[in-house]
Amino acid sequence: MYPAQFDYKRATSVEEALALLTEADDVKFIAGGHSLIPMMKLRLAQPEMVVDIARIDALRGITEEGDGVRIGALTTHAEIAASSVLHEHCGLIAEAAAEIGDTQVRNRGTIGGNIAHADPGSDLPAALIAAGATVHLQSASSTRTVAAADFFLDLLTTDLSHDELVVAVTIPSLGRSTGCAYLKFEHPASGYAVVGAAAWVKMENRQCSGAGLAINGVTATPFNGNEIAQSLVSTDASDDRIAAAVESVQPEDPMADVFASADYRAHLARVFAKRALVSARDRAV
């Protein structure tokens, strides 16, 4: 399969990349290319121009910033999975990144490309929502931030405008006494999550003082279960309390395909939500 004809240009700065957006009606950025290239080969995407941003060093790196961590958009999944900074402040993101694809994908794929593509079976979006992350966007004239919980709008659709670029993601530090877990039931052929659950639980003096939960793979956008997880606060977060809480995980319009029915996905969402929360609690204790 071959893509439709397109122009190719390489940008050396964010400003140059954004300026190139005006040179054609349909421009796509490429970094790792693991999502865009297959779509172009299938003619599901037919951009007039592809702008290579993979060599913009300003978009790379993981740094402590205030009470959290900033991840540049071109930081690879392998770098995220191995980051000591993330393991200290928000291990949930590192754990989810370690579950993405295979070695080749993790060494080339980037967090910016991953979330801009917004595949429902992708691992990072749910982890970012559970952790309360913020997405940083930039256009030629302005910058803005969007909560990860509001960034994913529909299947392969985000709040990213046609004239914007994802430049970074920031994650608040979850603090000490916090356990994290990302668990998934993956499709045996693709490795994508049929269902994945990202959770964190903070335990202090045998009481839950904070918790987060999000689920991917079940619906077109990640299921935000943070309010459900917050119901554990000021309790002992026992197995019974977690089991009762996850009964509220009732995704609307769960997806269905030849591998997993809608009802099966909805059932797995509750199963994996419970497992992730229990695992996160145990790690916190």
C-alpha positions as a Python dict, from the first residue, in 0.01 Angstrom:
ca = {
    (1, 'M'): (0, 0, 0),
    (2, 'Y'): (129, 342, -91),
    (3, 'P'): (21, 684, 38),
    (4, 'A'): (-111, 956, -188),
    (5, 'Q'): (146, 1206, -313),
    (6, 'F'): (253, 1468, -58),
    (7, 'D'): (519, 1730, 1),
    (8, 'Y'): (775, 1673, 277),
    (9, 'K'): (953, 1940, 479),
    (10, 'R'): (1166, 1927, 792),
    (11, 'A'): (1134, 2191, 1064),
    (12, 'T'): (1421, 2283, 1296),
    (13, 'S'): (1219, 2491, 1543),
    (14, 'V'): (867, 2515, 1677),
    (15, 'E'): (822, 2852, 1508),
    (16, 'E'): (928, 2711, 1171),
    (17, 'A'): (695, 2412, 1210),
    (18, 'L'): (398, 2637, 1288),
    (19, 'A'): (481, 2868, 997),
    (20, 'L'): (473, 2572, 758),
    (21, 'L'): (109, 2509, 852),
    (22, 'T'): (12, 2801, 628),
    (23, 'E'): (174, 2653, 316),
    (24, 'A'): (-100, 2401, 247),
    (25, 'D'): (-463, 2334, 341),
    (26, 'D'): (-391, 1996, 500),
    (27, 'V'): (-63, 1967, 689),
    (28, 'K'): (33, 1689, 929),
    (29, 'F'): (323, 1682, 1172),
    (30, 'I'): (530, 1365, 1196),
    (31, 'A'): (773, 1255, 1466),
    (32, 'G'): (773, 878, 1530),
    (33, 'G'): (523, 815, 1251),
    (34, 'H'): (380, 489, 1387),
    (35, 'S'): (23, 617, 1362),
    (36, 'L'): (34, 862, 1072),
    (37, 'I'): (221, 646, 820),
    (38, 'P'): (-19, 348, 842),
    (39, 'M'): (-315, 583, 803),
    (40, 'M'): (-153, 742, 499),
    (41, 'K'): (-86, 402, 344),
    (42, 'L'): (-453, 311, 391),
    (43, 'R'): (-551, 651, 245),
    (44, 'L'): (-739, 729, 567),
    (45, 'A'): (-520, 1039, 583),
    (46, 'Q'): (-408, 1222, 270),
    (47, 'P'): (-220, 1534, 380),
    (48, 'E'): (-87, 1770, 116),
    (49, 'M'): (225, 1825, 326),
    (50, 'V'): (402, 1632, 602),
    (51, 'V'): (623, 1837, 833),
    (52, 'D'): (894, 1641, 1013),
    (53, 'I'): (943, 1780, 1365),
    (54, 'A'): (1153, 1493, 1501),
    (55, 'R'): (1470, 1703, 1528),
    (56, 'I'): (1332, 1991, 1731),
    (57, 'D'): (1532, 1948, 2052),
    (58, 'A'): (1325, 2211, 2234),
    (59, 'L'): (1035, 1964, 2239),
    (60, 'R'): (1230, 1691, 2416),
    (61, 'G'): (1304, 1613, 2776),
    (62, 'I'): (1158, 1540, 3119),
    (63, 'T'): (1210, 1802, 3388),
    (64, 'E'): (1079, 1884, 3731),
    (65, 'E'): (865, 2197, 3717),
    (66, 'G'): (710, 2346, 4029),
    (67, 'D'): (508, 2076, 4202),
    (68, 'G'): (509, 1846, 3903),
    (69, 'V'): (686, 1720, 3593),
    (70, 'R'): (699, 1858, 3239),
    (71, 'I'): (736, 1616, 2949),
    (72, 'G'): (830, 1757, 2609),
    (73, 'A'): (606, 1643, 2323),
    (74, 'L'): (890, 1463, 2140),
    (75, 'T'): (994, 1259, 2445),
    (76, 'T'): (977, 892, 2351),
    (77, 'H'): (780, 628, 2533),
    (78, 'A'): (1106, 450, 2621),
    (79, 'E'): (1244, 766, 2780),
    (80, 'I'): (924, 812, 2980),
    (81, 'A'): (921, 450, 3096),
    (82, 'A'): (1282, 477, 3218),
    (83, 'S'): (1258, 824, 3376),
    (84, 'S'): (1364, 833, 3742),
    (85, 'V'): (1194, 1174, 3773),
    (86, 'L'): (859, 1029, 3667),
    (87, 'H'): (900, 720, 3884),
    (88, 'E'): (952, 952, 4179),
    (89, 'H'): (667, 1193, 4111),
    (90, 'C'): (413, 1003, 3899),
    (91, 'G'): (502, 642, 3829),
    (92, 'L'): (165, 588, 3664),
    (93, 'I'): (278, 763, 3344),
    (94, 'A'): (602, 564, 3331),
    (95, 'E'): (418, 238, 3386),
    (96, 'A'): (167, 309, 3109),
    (97, 'A'): (445, 409, 2867),
    (98, 'A'): (621, 80, 2932),
    (99, 'E'): (313, -107, 2806),
    (100, 'I'): (301, 65, 2467),
    (101, 'G'): (367, -149, 2160),
    (102, 'D'): (708, -314, 2134),
    (103, 'T'): (1067, -201, 2172),
    (104, 'Q'): (1080, -36, 1830),
    (105, 'V'): (759, 157, 1889),
    (106, 'R'): (866, 272, 2234),
    (107, 'N'): (1199, 395, 2103),
    (108, 'R'): (1046, 599, 1819),
    (109, 'G'): (695, 688, 1930),
    (110, 'T'): (641, 1014, 2121),
    (111, 'I'): (395, 1129, 2383),
    (112, 'G'): (285, 1424, 2170),
    (113, 'G'): (208, 1211, 1869),
    (114, 'N'): (37, 952, 2087),
    (115, 'I'): (-214, 1188, 2241),
    (116, 'A'): (-267, 1394, 1925),
    (117, 'H'): (-365, 1073, 1743),
    (118, 'A'): (-608, 981, 2024),
    (119, 'D'): (-655, 613, 1949),
    (120, 'P'): (-907, 475, 2203),
    (121, 'G'): (-688, 170, 2262),
    (122, 'S'): (-378, 376, 2341),
    (123, 'D'): (-233, 351, 2691),
    (124, 'L'): (-117, 702, 2781),
    (125, 'P'): (-444, 901, 2755),
    (126, 'A'): (-609, 719, 3046),
    (127, 'A'): (-297, 751, 3261),
    (128, 'L'): (-280, 1126, 3191),
    (129, 'I'): (-646, 1175, 3281),
    (130, 'A'): (-617, 974, 3603),
    (131, 'A'): (-310, 1174, 3704),
    (132, 'G'): (-475, 1511, 3634),
    (133, 'A'): (-232, 1607, 3356),
    (134, 'T'): (-241, 1924, 3146),
    (135, 'V'): (-170, 1943, 2772),
    (136, 'H'): (20, 2249, 2643),
    (137, 'L'): (-62, 2371, 2292),
    (138, 'Q'): (103, 2637, 2078),
    (139, 'S'): (5, 2820, 1760),
    (140, 'A'): (190, 3089, 1568),
    (141, 'S'): (12, 3358, 1768),
    (142, 'S'): (-66, 3212, 2110),
    (143, 'T'): (-31, 2933, 2364),
    (144, 'R'): (-297, 2763, 2573),
    (145, 'T'): (-345, 2471, 2810),
    (146, 'V'): (-616, 2206, 2820),
    (147, 'A'): (-681, 1955, 3096),
    (148, 'A'): (-618, 1603, 2970),
    (149, 'A'): (-972, 1517, 3080),
    (150, 'D'): (-1105, 1772, 2828),
    (151, 'F'): (-854, 1712, 2549),
    (152, 'F'): (-998, 1390, 2402),
    (153, 'L'): (-1326, 1467, 2228),
    (154, 'D'): (-1413, 1162, 2015),
    (155, 'L'): (-1263, 877, 1818),
    (156, 'L'): (-927, 1006, 1684),
    (157, 'T'): (-1047, 1359, 1766),
    (158, 'T'): (-899, 1605, 2015),
    (159, 'D'): (-925, 1970, 2113),
    (160, 'L'): (-610, 2039, 1907),
    (161, 'S'): (-686, 2305, 1644),
    (162, 'H'): (-555, 2282, 1289),
    (163, 'D'): (-304, 2562, 1356),
    (164, 'E'): (-167, 2420, 1683),
    (165, 'L'): (107, 2184, 1794),
    (166, 'V'): (128, 1982, 2115),
    (167, 'V'): (445, 2111, 2280),
    (168, 'A'): (438, 1948, 2626),
    (169, 'V'): (241, 1770, 2895),
    (170, 'T'): (265, 1854, 3264),
    (171, 'I'): (171, 1617, 3544),
    (172, 'P'): (124, 1713, 3909),
    (173, 'S'): (334, 1521, 4158),
    (174, 'L'): (125, 1254, 4329),
    (175, 'G'): (346, 1275, 4635),
    (176, 'R'): (479, 1011, 4867),
    (177, 'S'): (271, 726, 5011),
    (178, 'T'): (113, 690, 4666),
    (179, 'G'): (82, 368, 4472),
    (180, 'C'): (17, 353, 4097),
    (181, 'A'): (-93, 79, 3859),
    (182, 'Y'): (-173, 50, 3490),
    (183, 'L'): (-322, -285, 3391),
    (184, 'K'): (-460, -386, 3055),
    (185, 'F'): (-615, -671, 2864),
    (186, 'E'): (-443, -633, 2530),
    (187, 'H'): (-546, -745, 2187),
    (188, 'P'): (-319, -1040, 2100),
    (189, 'A'): (-252, -916, 1746),
    (190, 'S'): (-207, -541, 1788),
    (191, 'G'): (-103, -500, 2152),
    (192, 'Y'): (-356, -218, 2187),
    (193, 'A'): (-573, -223, 2498),
    (194, 'V'): (-909, -390, 2463),
    (195, 'V'): (-947, -251, 2813),
    (196, 'G'): (-688, -69, 3021),
    (197, 'A'): (-721, 82, 3368),
    (198, 'A'): (-493, 350, 3513),
    (199, 'A'): (-519, 413, 3887),
    (200, 'W'): (-337, 576, 4176),
    (201, 'V'): (-415, 565, 4547),
    (202, 'K'): (-256, 766, 4826),
    (203, 'M'): (-266, 610, 5172),
    (204, 'E'): (-179, 797, 5491),
    (205, 'N'): (-226, 644, 5837),
    (206, 'R'): (-422, 357, 5680),
    (207, 'Q'): (-668, 602, 5524),
    (208, 'C'): (-706, 694, 5160),
    (209, 'S'): (-627, 1063, 5111),
    (210, 'G'): (-645, 1075, 4733),
    (211, 'A'): (-717, 855, 4431),
    (212, 'G'): (-758, 867, 4055),
    (213, 'L'): (-893, 633, 3788),
    (214, 'A'): (-939, 633, 3411),
    (215, 'I'): (-1012, 355, 3163),
    (216, 'N'): (-917, 324, 2797),
    (217, 'G'): (-1019, 90, 2516),
    (218, 'V'): (-1387, 72, 2609),
    (219, 'T'): (-1529, 392, 2464),
    (220, 'A'): (-1425, 637, 2191),
    (221, 'T'): (-1258, 854, 2456),
    (222, 'P'): (-1109, 744, 2788),
    (223, 'F'): (-1362, 689, 3066),
    (224, 'N'): (-1291, 941, 3341),
    (225, 'G'): (-1338, 762, 3670),
    (226, 'N'): (-1171, 1017, 3895),
    (227, 'E'): (-1495, 1097, 4080),
    (228, 'I'): (-1547, 725, 4139),
    (229, 'A'): (-1195, 693, 4277),
    (230, 'Q'): (-1247, 999, 4498),
    (231, 'S'): (-1529, 814, 4674),
    (232, 'L'): (-1255, 610, 4844),
    (233, 'V'): (-1110, 916, 5016),
    (234, 'S'): (-1140, 912, 5397),
    (235, 'T'): (-1198, 535, 5393),
    (236, 'D'): (-962, 242, 5439),
    (237, 'A'): (-993, 164, 5065),
    (238, 'S'): (-1063, -199, 5147),
    (239, 'D'): (-1132, -455, 4877),
    (240, 'D'): (-1503, -433, 4955),
    (241, 'R'): (-1507, -54, 4930),
    (242, 'I'): (-1321, -65, 4599),
    (243, 'A'): (-1556, -333, 4466),
    (244, 'A'): (-1856, -118, 4560),
    (245, 'A'): (-1701, 193, 4404),
    (246, 'V'): (-1626, 34, 4066),
    (247, 'E'): (-1988, -73, 4025),
    (248, 'S'): (-2034, 289, 3919),
    (249, 'V'): (-1808, 228, 3618),
    (250, 'Q'): (-2083, 223, 3356),
    (251, 'P'): (-1934, 343, 3026),
    (252, 'E'): (-2178, 495, 2777),
    (253, 'D'): (-2177, 349, 2425),
    (254, 'P'): (-1898, 95, 2472),
    (255, 'M'): (-1732, -8, 2148),
    (256, 'A'): (-1775, -351, 1991),
    (257, 'D'): (-1583, -551, 1731),
    (258, 'V'): (-1524, -913, 1632),
    (259, 'F'): (-1285, -956, 1925),
    (260, 'A'): (-1491, -809, 2211),
    (261, 'S'): (-1857, -718, 2238),
    (262, 'A'): (-1980, -398, 2401),
    (263, 'D'): (-2108, -586, 2707),
    (264, 'Y'): (-1780, -774, 2744),
    (265, 'R'): (-1580, -451, 2728),
    (266, 'A'): (-1807, -287, 2987),
    (267, 'H'): (-1764, -589, 3215),
    (268, 'L'): (-1387, -586, 3174),
    (269, 'A'): (-1381, -215, 3256),
    (270, 'R'): (-1512, -288, 3605),
    (271, 'V'): (-1285, -592, 3649),
    (272, 'F'): (-970, -402, 3554),
    (273, 'A'): (-1072, -89, 3743),
    (274, 'K'): (-1094, -295, 4061),
    (275, 'R'): (-764, -472, 3994),
    (276, 'A'): (-582, -145, 3922),
    (277, 'L'): (-717, 28, 4232),
    (278, 'V'): (-636, -268, 4456),
    (279, 'S'): (-285, -293, 4311),
    (280, 'A'): (-228, 82, 4353),
    (281, 'R'): (-351, 67, 4715),
    (282, 'D'): (-127, -228, 4795),
    (283, 'R'): (174, -50, 4648),
    (284, 'A'): (94, 258, 4854),
    (285, 'V'): (74, 60, 5174),
}
